[in-house]
Amino acid sequence: MDHITFIGSAAAVCTTMAFLPQVIRVYRTKHTHDLSLPMYVIFCAGVLLWGIYGFLTKSLPIMIANALTFIMSLYILGMKIRYK
């Protein structure tokens, strides 16, 4: 793995894992009042587009990171809608 791919992969791990504490908190508390619905809608769309971009450019770090981030953010969005 070259240094550029390593940096991209490390960045992907950090930004993807940043959502994990929020997912855990929402799962445990079912509290989503303070989360912005428009932000999560726009974010999910952006992450989905990044994932498509990663697929089209055959960039595995981008594909994996955005697929995982999309799943986590979609979960939070779903919980936000459910417990609104």
C-alpha positions in Angstrom: 0.0 0.0 0.0 1.5 3.3 -1.0 1.5 6.3 1.4 -1.3 8.1 -0.4 -3.6 5.1 -0.1 -2.6 4.7 3.5 -3.4 8.3 4.3 -6.8 8.0 2.5 -7.6 4.8 4.3 -6.6 6.3 7.7 -8.9 9.3 7.0 -11.7 7.0 6.0 -11.4 5.0 9.2 -11.4 8.2 11.3 -14.4 9.8 9.7 -16.4 6.6 9.6 -15.7 5.7 13.2 -16.7 9.2 14.3 -20.3 8.2 13.7 -20.2 5.1 15.9 -20.6 6.9 19.3 -23.7 8.7 17.9 -25.2 5.4 16.7 -24.6 3.8 20.0 -26.1 6.7 21.9 -29.2 6.8 19.7 -29.6 3.0 20.0 -29.4 3.1 23.8 -31.4 6.2 24.5 -33.8 6.5 21.5 -33.2 10.2 22.0 -32.9 12.2 18.7 -34.5 15.5 19.6 -31.3 17.5 19.3 -30.3 16.0 15.9 -31.0 18.0 12.8 -33.3 16.1 10.3 -32.3 18.2 7.3 -28.6 17.7 8.1 -29.0 13.9 8.2 -31.0 13.9 5.0 -28.4 15.9 3.2 -25.5 14.0 4.8 -27.0 10.6 3.7 -27.4 11.9 0.2 -23.8 13.1 0.1 -22.4 9.9 1.6 -24.3 7.9 -1.0 -22.9 10.0 -3.8 -19.4 9.6 -2.4 -19.9 5.8 -2.3 -21.0 5.9 -5.9 -18.0 8.0 -6.8 -15.8 5.4 -5.0 -17.4 2.6 -7.0 -16.9 4.5 -10.3 -13.3 5.3 -9.6 -12.7 1.8 -8.1 -11.4 3.3 -4.9 -11.8 0.7 -2.2 -11.2 3.0 0.8 -13.9 5.4 -0.4 -16.3 2.6 -1.2 -16.0 0.9 2.1 -15.9 4.0 4.3 -18.9 5.5 2.7 -20.9 2.3 2.6 -20.4 2.0 6.4 -21.0 5.7 7.1 -24.2 5.5 4.9 -25.5 2.6 6.9 -24.8 4.3 10.3 -26.2 7.7 9.2 -29.2 6.1 7.6 -29.9 4.3 10.9 -29.7 7.6 12.8 -31.9 9.3 10.2 -34.4 6.5 10.5 -34.4 6.8 14.3 -34.8 10.5 14.0 -37.9 10.1 11.9 -39.3 7.3 14.1 -38.8 9.1 17.4 -39.6 12.6 16.2 
